[in-house]
Every structure is written in structure tokens, then in C-alpha cells.
Amino acid sequence: MNAMNIDLYMQQLGEQARKASRKMARASTAEKNRALLETAEIIADSRQRLLEANERDMEAGRSGKLDAALLDRLELTGSRIEGMVENLRQVASLPDPVGEISDMCFRPSGIQVGKMRVPLGVIGIIYESRPNVTIEAAALCLKSGNAAILRGGSEAFHSNQAIAKCLTQGLLTAGLPEAAIQVVETADREAVGKLIAMPEYVDVIVPRGGKGLIERISRDARVAVIKHLDGICHVYIDDRADYEKAMAITLNAKTHRYGVCNAMETLLIAESVATQWLPDLAERFREKGVELCGCERTVALIACDKATEADWHTEYLAPKLSIRVVNDLDQAMDHIERYSSRHTESIITEDYSRARRFLAEVDSSSVMVNASTRFADGFEYGLGAEIGISTDKIHARGPVGLEGLTSTKWIVLGDGQIRQ
């Protein structure tokens, strides 16, 4: 498509989405759930077709020298397709937030005032690599009564188009407008520029991808953006930690999956246990193929490269870990305050008072005690899935699920009252 055709095409998507959003706002819970469950069955029945489409993308990715982390995100396996099916079913089982009324109270005038939860309207979602995001995003937008325009990365083009056909079929089977979930059918980057600059059609943009993408969206968007830039997540091993918990949690936080935003990128460890525990930890990380770098005290205890200032600021998304030996909890929290991206931090300790301090004083969207940072995920938090993670402080923070895709409006119930 040329620029003019892209403008017309995206305008058409926007018009259709806005029209569909009005119908979605009044759709019943039963209708929305039927669309989700029908789509789940269609996805399950289309497994082979989805795998074939994904293999086309994987071949192109390998030819294009995509790195291992991006290829991992791009790949659809049988288990990931099953995960997509389960995701749809779980979202269908979640309570519908739309229409929920809260905080009703009588005012002296006799009127009742409260809040009603309503959809945001049209949500534009821009993401890279992971084709299963298409299902996660569509499911949450659908259940929360929104329309969505999804623009996946060019590297997952064939996978996303195959999934889009399943979504359209599911919507039509349930009697909902097929334009409620639209997947952009061009890989041209101009489509992104148009999508983020249509406030007349799009109410919110959710970018999911690398830092460069999110910085561009945040800079150029003319509509509200729900986002996080980095996932520089920390785990702090306190000197009152349980050894077995410390070993299991830190290994899981880093090596469960590398190319994800909730993987640990920096390990902080109290000086009084570092001498005894750090060599053992280093050996376990090396067995997993993790490259280590660290501060001067770390280098004195284990064989590794010295960390640079840039390392503390880096989200590796790879088998690499920076390590810092700290004096105590206060120094650990000072490090987190300086270098954290406000995504997820965890403390490993058996000291209740220190755990409470960590929870109260660390200012991130998820703060944990004796748990892996890998749990910072909408599915694990019981949201059914997430459309993204927000490190902003307004509207939604942390994993954004159904409630984060709605807003509230004030409602007033009267019986003929007039203002005196």
C-alpha cells in the first residue's frame, strides 16, 4: 500500500471499530462468553493451520537472523496453542466488570450517587513477535466490552492473520460484529503512525515490545498510552533469607525464560551471606549457560567480568545477569531506587519486619516477598491474562487485565429532585 491507501485503510478500520465499540458496550456477558468459547474451539480445531502459518514466519525469522530471544517469542508450539485455548476459556470464566455499580450513597439532597464501570471504547494494540498476544489482547478487549485494532509485528504476519480468521469466525458465530476485533493486514510501519494518531477513533494505545517501539509510541501518540519501557527486575537476597528458597527463586527468576519482561536482570545479595552463597549460585547459573558480571565485591568472590554502569541500566532479555553485593537492605533499596524500571522487585528473607519495609518502600508496580519475579503476570495474578504491564501510576498499574480496560462514570439516581 502507498501512504494514501494506508491512510484510507486505517481510517476505515477506525470507523468500523468505533461503530463496533457501541455494539460491544451493550453486548451481554453471555454473548461475549460465547464468542470467547467459540473462538477457543476454532483455535483448537485450527492447530495444524496455525502451526503451518507460524513456520512460515519462523523460516523468515531464521533467514533474517532474528536473535534467539525474538525467535522464542515468535514460535507457536502445540503447548502454546493449548495455552491460547485455555486463555480464552479462562477469560470467559472471569466476572464481567462492565456495568458493575459501586460506591452508591445518598446525598443530603436525596439523590443517590455512585459509579458504573464501562468499557474504554476502542483500544489499539501494537506488539512484536509473540503471536499469542493476538489472542490474549483480543480476549480481554472482547470480555471488557471494547473494540480492538491489533497491529502485530511483521515477523509474525502469517501467524497473526491465521489467528485473525479464527477470531472473526468466533465473533460471527456469537452474533457480535466482526469489526470488534480487527488485525491490521499490512506490515507497513506507516500503519502504526496512523493508528496512534486517530483520537477520533482510538481511545487508548497499548504498545507491547522493545524499548524502541514503546519510546516511539509514547513520543508520537495523540491518544493515551498504557505502557512500560523496561523490565529491569531485581531480586534481593537478605542475610536472613532461607538458603534453599534463595537458590530456587533466583534461578527461576532468571532462567525460567530469558526473553520476558519479568525475568530478573540484577541480583542483589547481602554481604554477610555472599561469601558463602554466591560461589554456589554462580556455579548453578553457569550450568544454565548464564553469563555473569558484577561489582568489585562480586568479582572478588567469583570469576566474572566487572559490571559497567550501563549493565545496571540494561534489560538483557538474554542469559546474562548482573550481580551486586550490598551492605544491607537499605543499600539494596537504594540500588533499586536508582536503577529499577519500576516493573517488579523481590526480596528473599525470613524477617517479617524487613519484608514489610521492602513492600512499603520499594516503588514498583509489583513488589514480592519470597517469590520469583516470573509471577508478575496477569495469568498468574488471576486476571485470566494481561494486555500488558503498566509502570505508570495513573489509571492502571502492573499487569493490566479486564478492570484495567474499563473506566468508570458517575451515575445519579433521583426521584424528581432539583437543585436549590
ChimeraX attribute file (.defattr): number of C-alpha atoms within 10 A of each C-alpha:
attribute: neighborCount
match mode: 1-to-1
recipient: residues
	/A:1	12
	/A:2	8
	/A:3	12
	/A:4	8
	/A:5	10
	/A:6	18
	/A:7	17
	/A:8	12
	/A:9	18
	/A:10	23
	/A:11	17
	/A:12	13
	/A:13	21
	/A:14	26
	/A:15	16
	/A:16	20
	/A:17	29
	/A:18	24
	/A:19	18
	/A:20	23
	/A:21	27
	/A:22	17
	/A:23	17
	/A:24	25
	/A:25	19
	/A:26	13
	/A:27	19
	/A:28	15
	/A:29	17
	/A:30	13
	/A:31	16
	/A:32	23
	/A:33	22
	/A:34	20
	/A:35	26
	/A:36	30
	/A:37	21
	/A:38	21
	/A:39	29
	/A:40	26
	/A:41	15
	/A:42	18
	/A:43	25
	/A:44	17
	/A:45	12
	/A:46	15
	/A:47	15
	/A:48	12
	/A:49	14
	/A:50	23
	/A:51	18
	/A:52	15
	/A:53	19
	/A:54	24
	/A:55	19
	/A:56	15
	/A:57	24
	/A:58	22
	/A:59	13
	/A:60	14
	/A:61	21
	/A:62	12
	/A:63	9
	/A:64	10
	/A:65	11
	/A:66	15
	/A:67	11
	/A:68	15
	/A:69	17
	/A:70	18
	/A:71	20
	/A:72	17
	/A:73	17
	/A:74	24
	/A:75	20
	/A:76	23
	/A:77	14
	/A:78	13
	/A:79	9
	/A:80	13
	/A:81	21
	/A:82	14
	/A:83	15
	/A:84	24
	/A:85	21
	/A:86	16
	/A:87	22
	/A:88	27
	/A:89	21
	/A:90	18
	/A:91	26
	/A:92	24
	/A:93	14
	/A:94	14
	/A:95	13
	/A:96	20
	/A:97	21
	/A:98	24
	/A:99	14
	/A:100	12
	/A:101	16
	/A:102	14
	/A:103	10
	/A:104	15
	/A:105	13
	/A:106	13
	/A:107	9
	/A:108	7
	/A:109	11
	/A:110	14
	/A:111	15
	/A:112	16
	/A:113	16
	/A:114	16
	/A:115	17
	/A:116	17
	/A:117	19
	/A:118	22
	/A:119	28
	/A:120	21
	/A:121	26
	/A:122	29
	/A:123	28
	/A:124	27
	/A:125	27
	/A:126	24
	/A:127	23
	/A:128	20
	/A:129	26
	/A:130	22
	/A:131	28
	/A:132	22
	/A:133	24
	/A:134	25
	/A:135	27
	/A:136	23
	/A:137	23
	/A:138	28
	/A:139	31
	/A:140	28
	/A:141	27
	/A:142	27
	/A:143	31
	/A:144	30
	/A:145	31
	/A:146	28
	/A:147	34
	/A:148	30
	/A:149	27
	/A:150	25
	/A:151	25
	/A:152	29
	/A:153	20
	/A:154	18
	/A:155	25
	/A:156	27
	/A:157	22
	/A:158	20
	/A:159	29
	/A:160	30
	/A:161	20
	/A:162	19
	/A:163	22
	/A:164	21
	/A:165	15
	/A:166	22
	/A:167	28
	/A:168	20
	/A:169	16
	/A:170	23
	/A:171	23
	/A:172	15
	/A:173	16
	/A:174	19
	/A:175	14
	/A:176	20
	/A:177	19
	/A:178	19
	/A:179	22
	/A:180	27
	/A:181	29
	/A:182	22
	/A:183	23
	/A:184	22
	/A:185	17
	/A:186	19
	/A:187	16
	/A:188	15
	/A:189	12
	/A:190	15
	/A:191	19
	/A:192	21
	/A:193	16
	/A:194	18
	/A:195	27
	/A:196	25
	/A:197	16
	/A:198	17
	/A:199	16
	/A:200	12
	/A:201	25
	/A:202	25
	/A:203	18
	/A:204	22
	/A:205	27
	/A:206	25
	/A:207	28
	/A:208	23
	/A:209	21
	/A:210	15
	/A:211	15
	/A:212	10
	/A:213	16
	/A:214	22
	/A:215	14
	/A:216	12
	/A:217	22
	/A:218	21
	/A:219	10
	/A:220	12
	/A:221	19
	/A:222	17
	/A:223	19
	/A:224	15
	/A:225	22
	/A:226	25
	/A:227	25
	/A:228	26
	/A:229	24
	/A:230	21
	/A:231	24
	/A:232	25
	/A:233	28
	/A:234	32
	/A:235	31
	/A:236	29
	/A:237	32
	/A:238	27
	/A:239	20
	/A:240	15
	/A:241	19
	/A:242	14
	/A:243	14
	/A:244	8
	/A:245	17
	/A:246	24
	/A:247	17
	/A:248	13
	/A:249	20
	/A:250	27
	/A:251	17
	/A:252	17
	/A:253	24
	/A:254	30
	/A:255	20
	/A:256	14
	/A:257	18
	/A:258	21
	/A:259	20
	/A:260	19
	/A:261	26
	/A:262	28
	/A:263	30
	/A:264	33
	/A:265	27
	/A:266	30
	/A:267	21
	/A:268	26
	/A:269	29
	/A:270	23
	/A:271	20
	/A:272	15
	/A:273	16
	/A:274	22
	/A:275	17
	/A:276	11
	/A:277	18
	/A:278	20
	/A:279	15
	/A:280	13
	/A:281	18
	/A:282	19
	/A:283	13
	/A:284	14
	/A:285	20
	/A:286	12
	/A:287	9
	/A:288	13
	/A:289	12
	/A:290	18
	/A:291	15
	/A:292	21
	/A:293	22
	/A:294	26
	/A:295	19
	/A:296	14
	/A:297	16
	/A:298	26
	/A:299	18
	/A:300	12
	/A:301	17
	/A:302	18
	/A:303	13
	/A:304	17
	/A:305	15
	/A:306	18
	/A:307	19
	/A:308	12
	/A:309	10
	/A:310	7
	/A:311	19
	/A:312	22
	/A:313	17
	/A:314	18
	/A:315	24
	/A:316	22
	/A:317	22
	/A:318	19
	/A:319	19
	/A:320	20
	/A:321	24
	/A:322	26
	/A:323	27
	/A:324	24
	/A:325	26
	/A:326	24
	/A:327	15
	/A:328	17
	/A:329	21
	/A:330	13
	/A:331	14
	/A:332	24
	/A:333	23
	/A:334	13
	/A:335	16
	/A:336	24
	/A:337	15
	/A:338	10
	/A:339	18
	/A:340	24
	/A:341	23
	/A:342	25
	/A:343	28
	/A:344	29
	/A:345	31
	/A:346	27
	/A:347	29
	/A:348	27
	/A:349	21
	/A:350	16
	/A:351	12
	/A:352	11
	/A:353	10
	/A:354	18
	/A:355	19
	/A:356	11
	/A:357	13
	/A:358	22
	/A:359	18
	/A:360	10
	/A:361	11
	/A:362	20
	/A:363	19
	/A:364	22
	/A:365	20
	/A:366	23
	/A:367	22
	/A:368	20
	/A:369	20
	/A:370	20
	/A:371	21
	/A:372	27
	/A:373	28
	/A:374	21
	/A:375	16
	/A:376	23
	/A:377	23
	/A:378	19
	/A:379	17
	/A:380	13
	/A:381	13
	/A:382	13
	/A:383	20
	/A:384	23
	/A:385	26
	/A:386	24
	/A:387	29
	/A:388	26
	/A:389	28
	/A:390	23
	/A:391	24
	/A:392	18
	/A:393	10
	/A:394	8
	/A:395	12
	/A:396	20
	/A:397	20
	/A:398	25
	/A:399	24
	/A:400	22
	/A:401	27
	/A:402	27
	/A:403	18
	/A:404	22
	/A:405	27
	/A:406	20
	/A:407	17
	/A:408	18
	/A:409	11
	/A:410	13
	/A:411	13
	/A:412	13
	/A:413	14
	/A:414	12
	/A:415	8
	/A:416	7
	/A:417	10
	/A:418	9
	/A:419	4
	/A:420	4
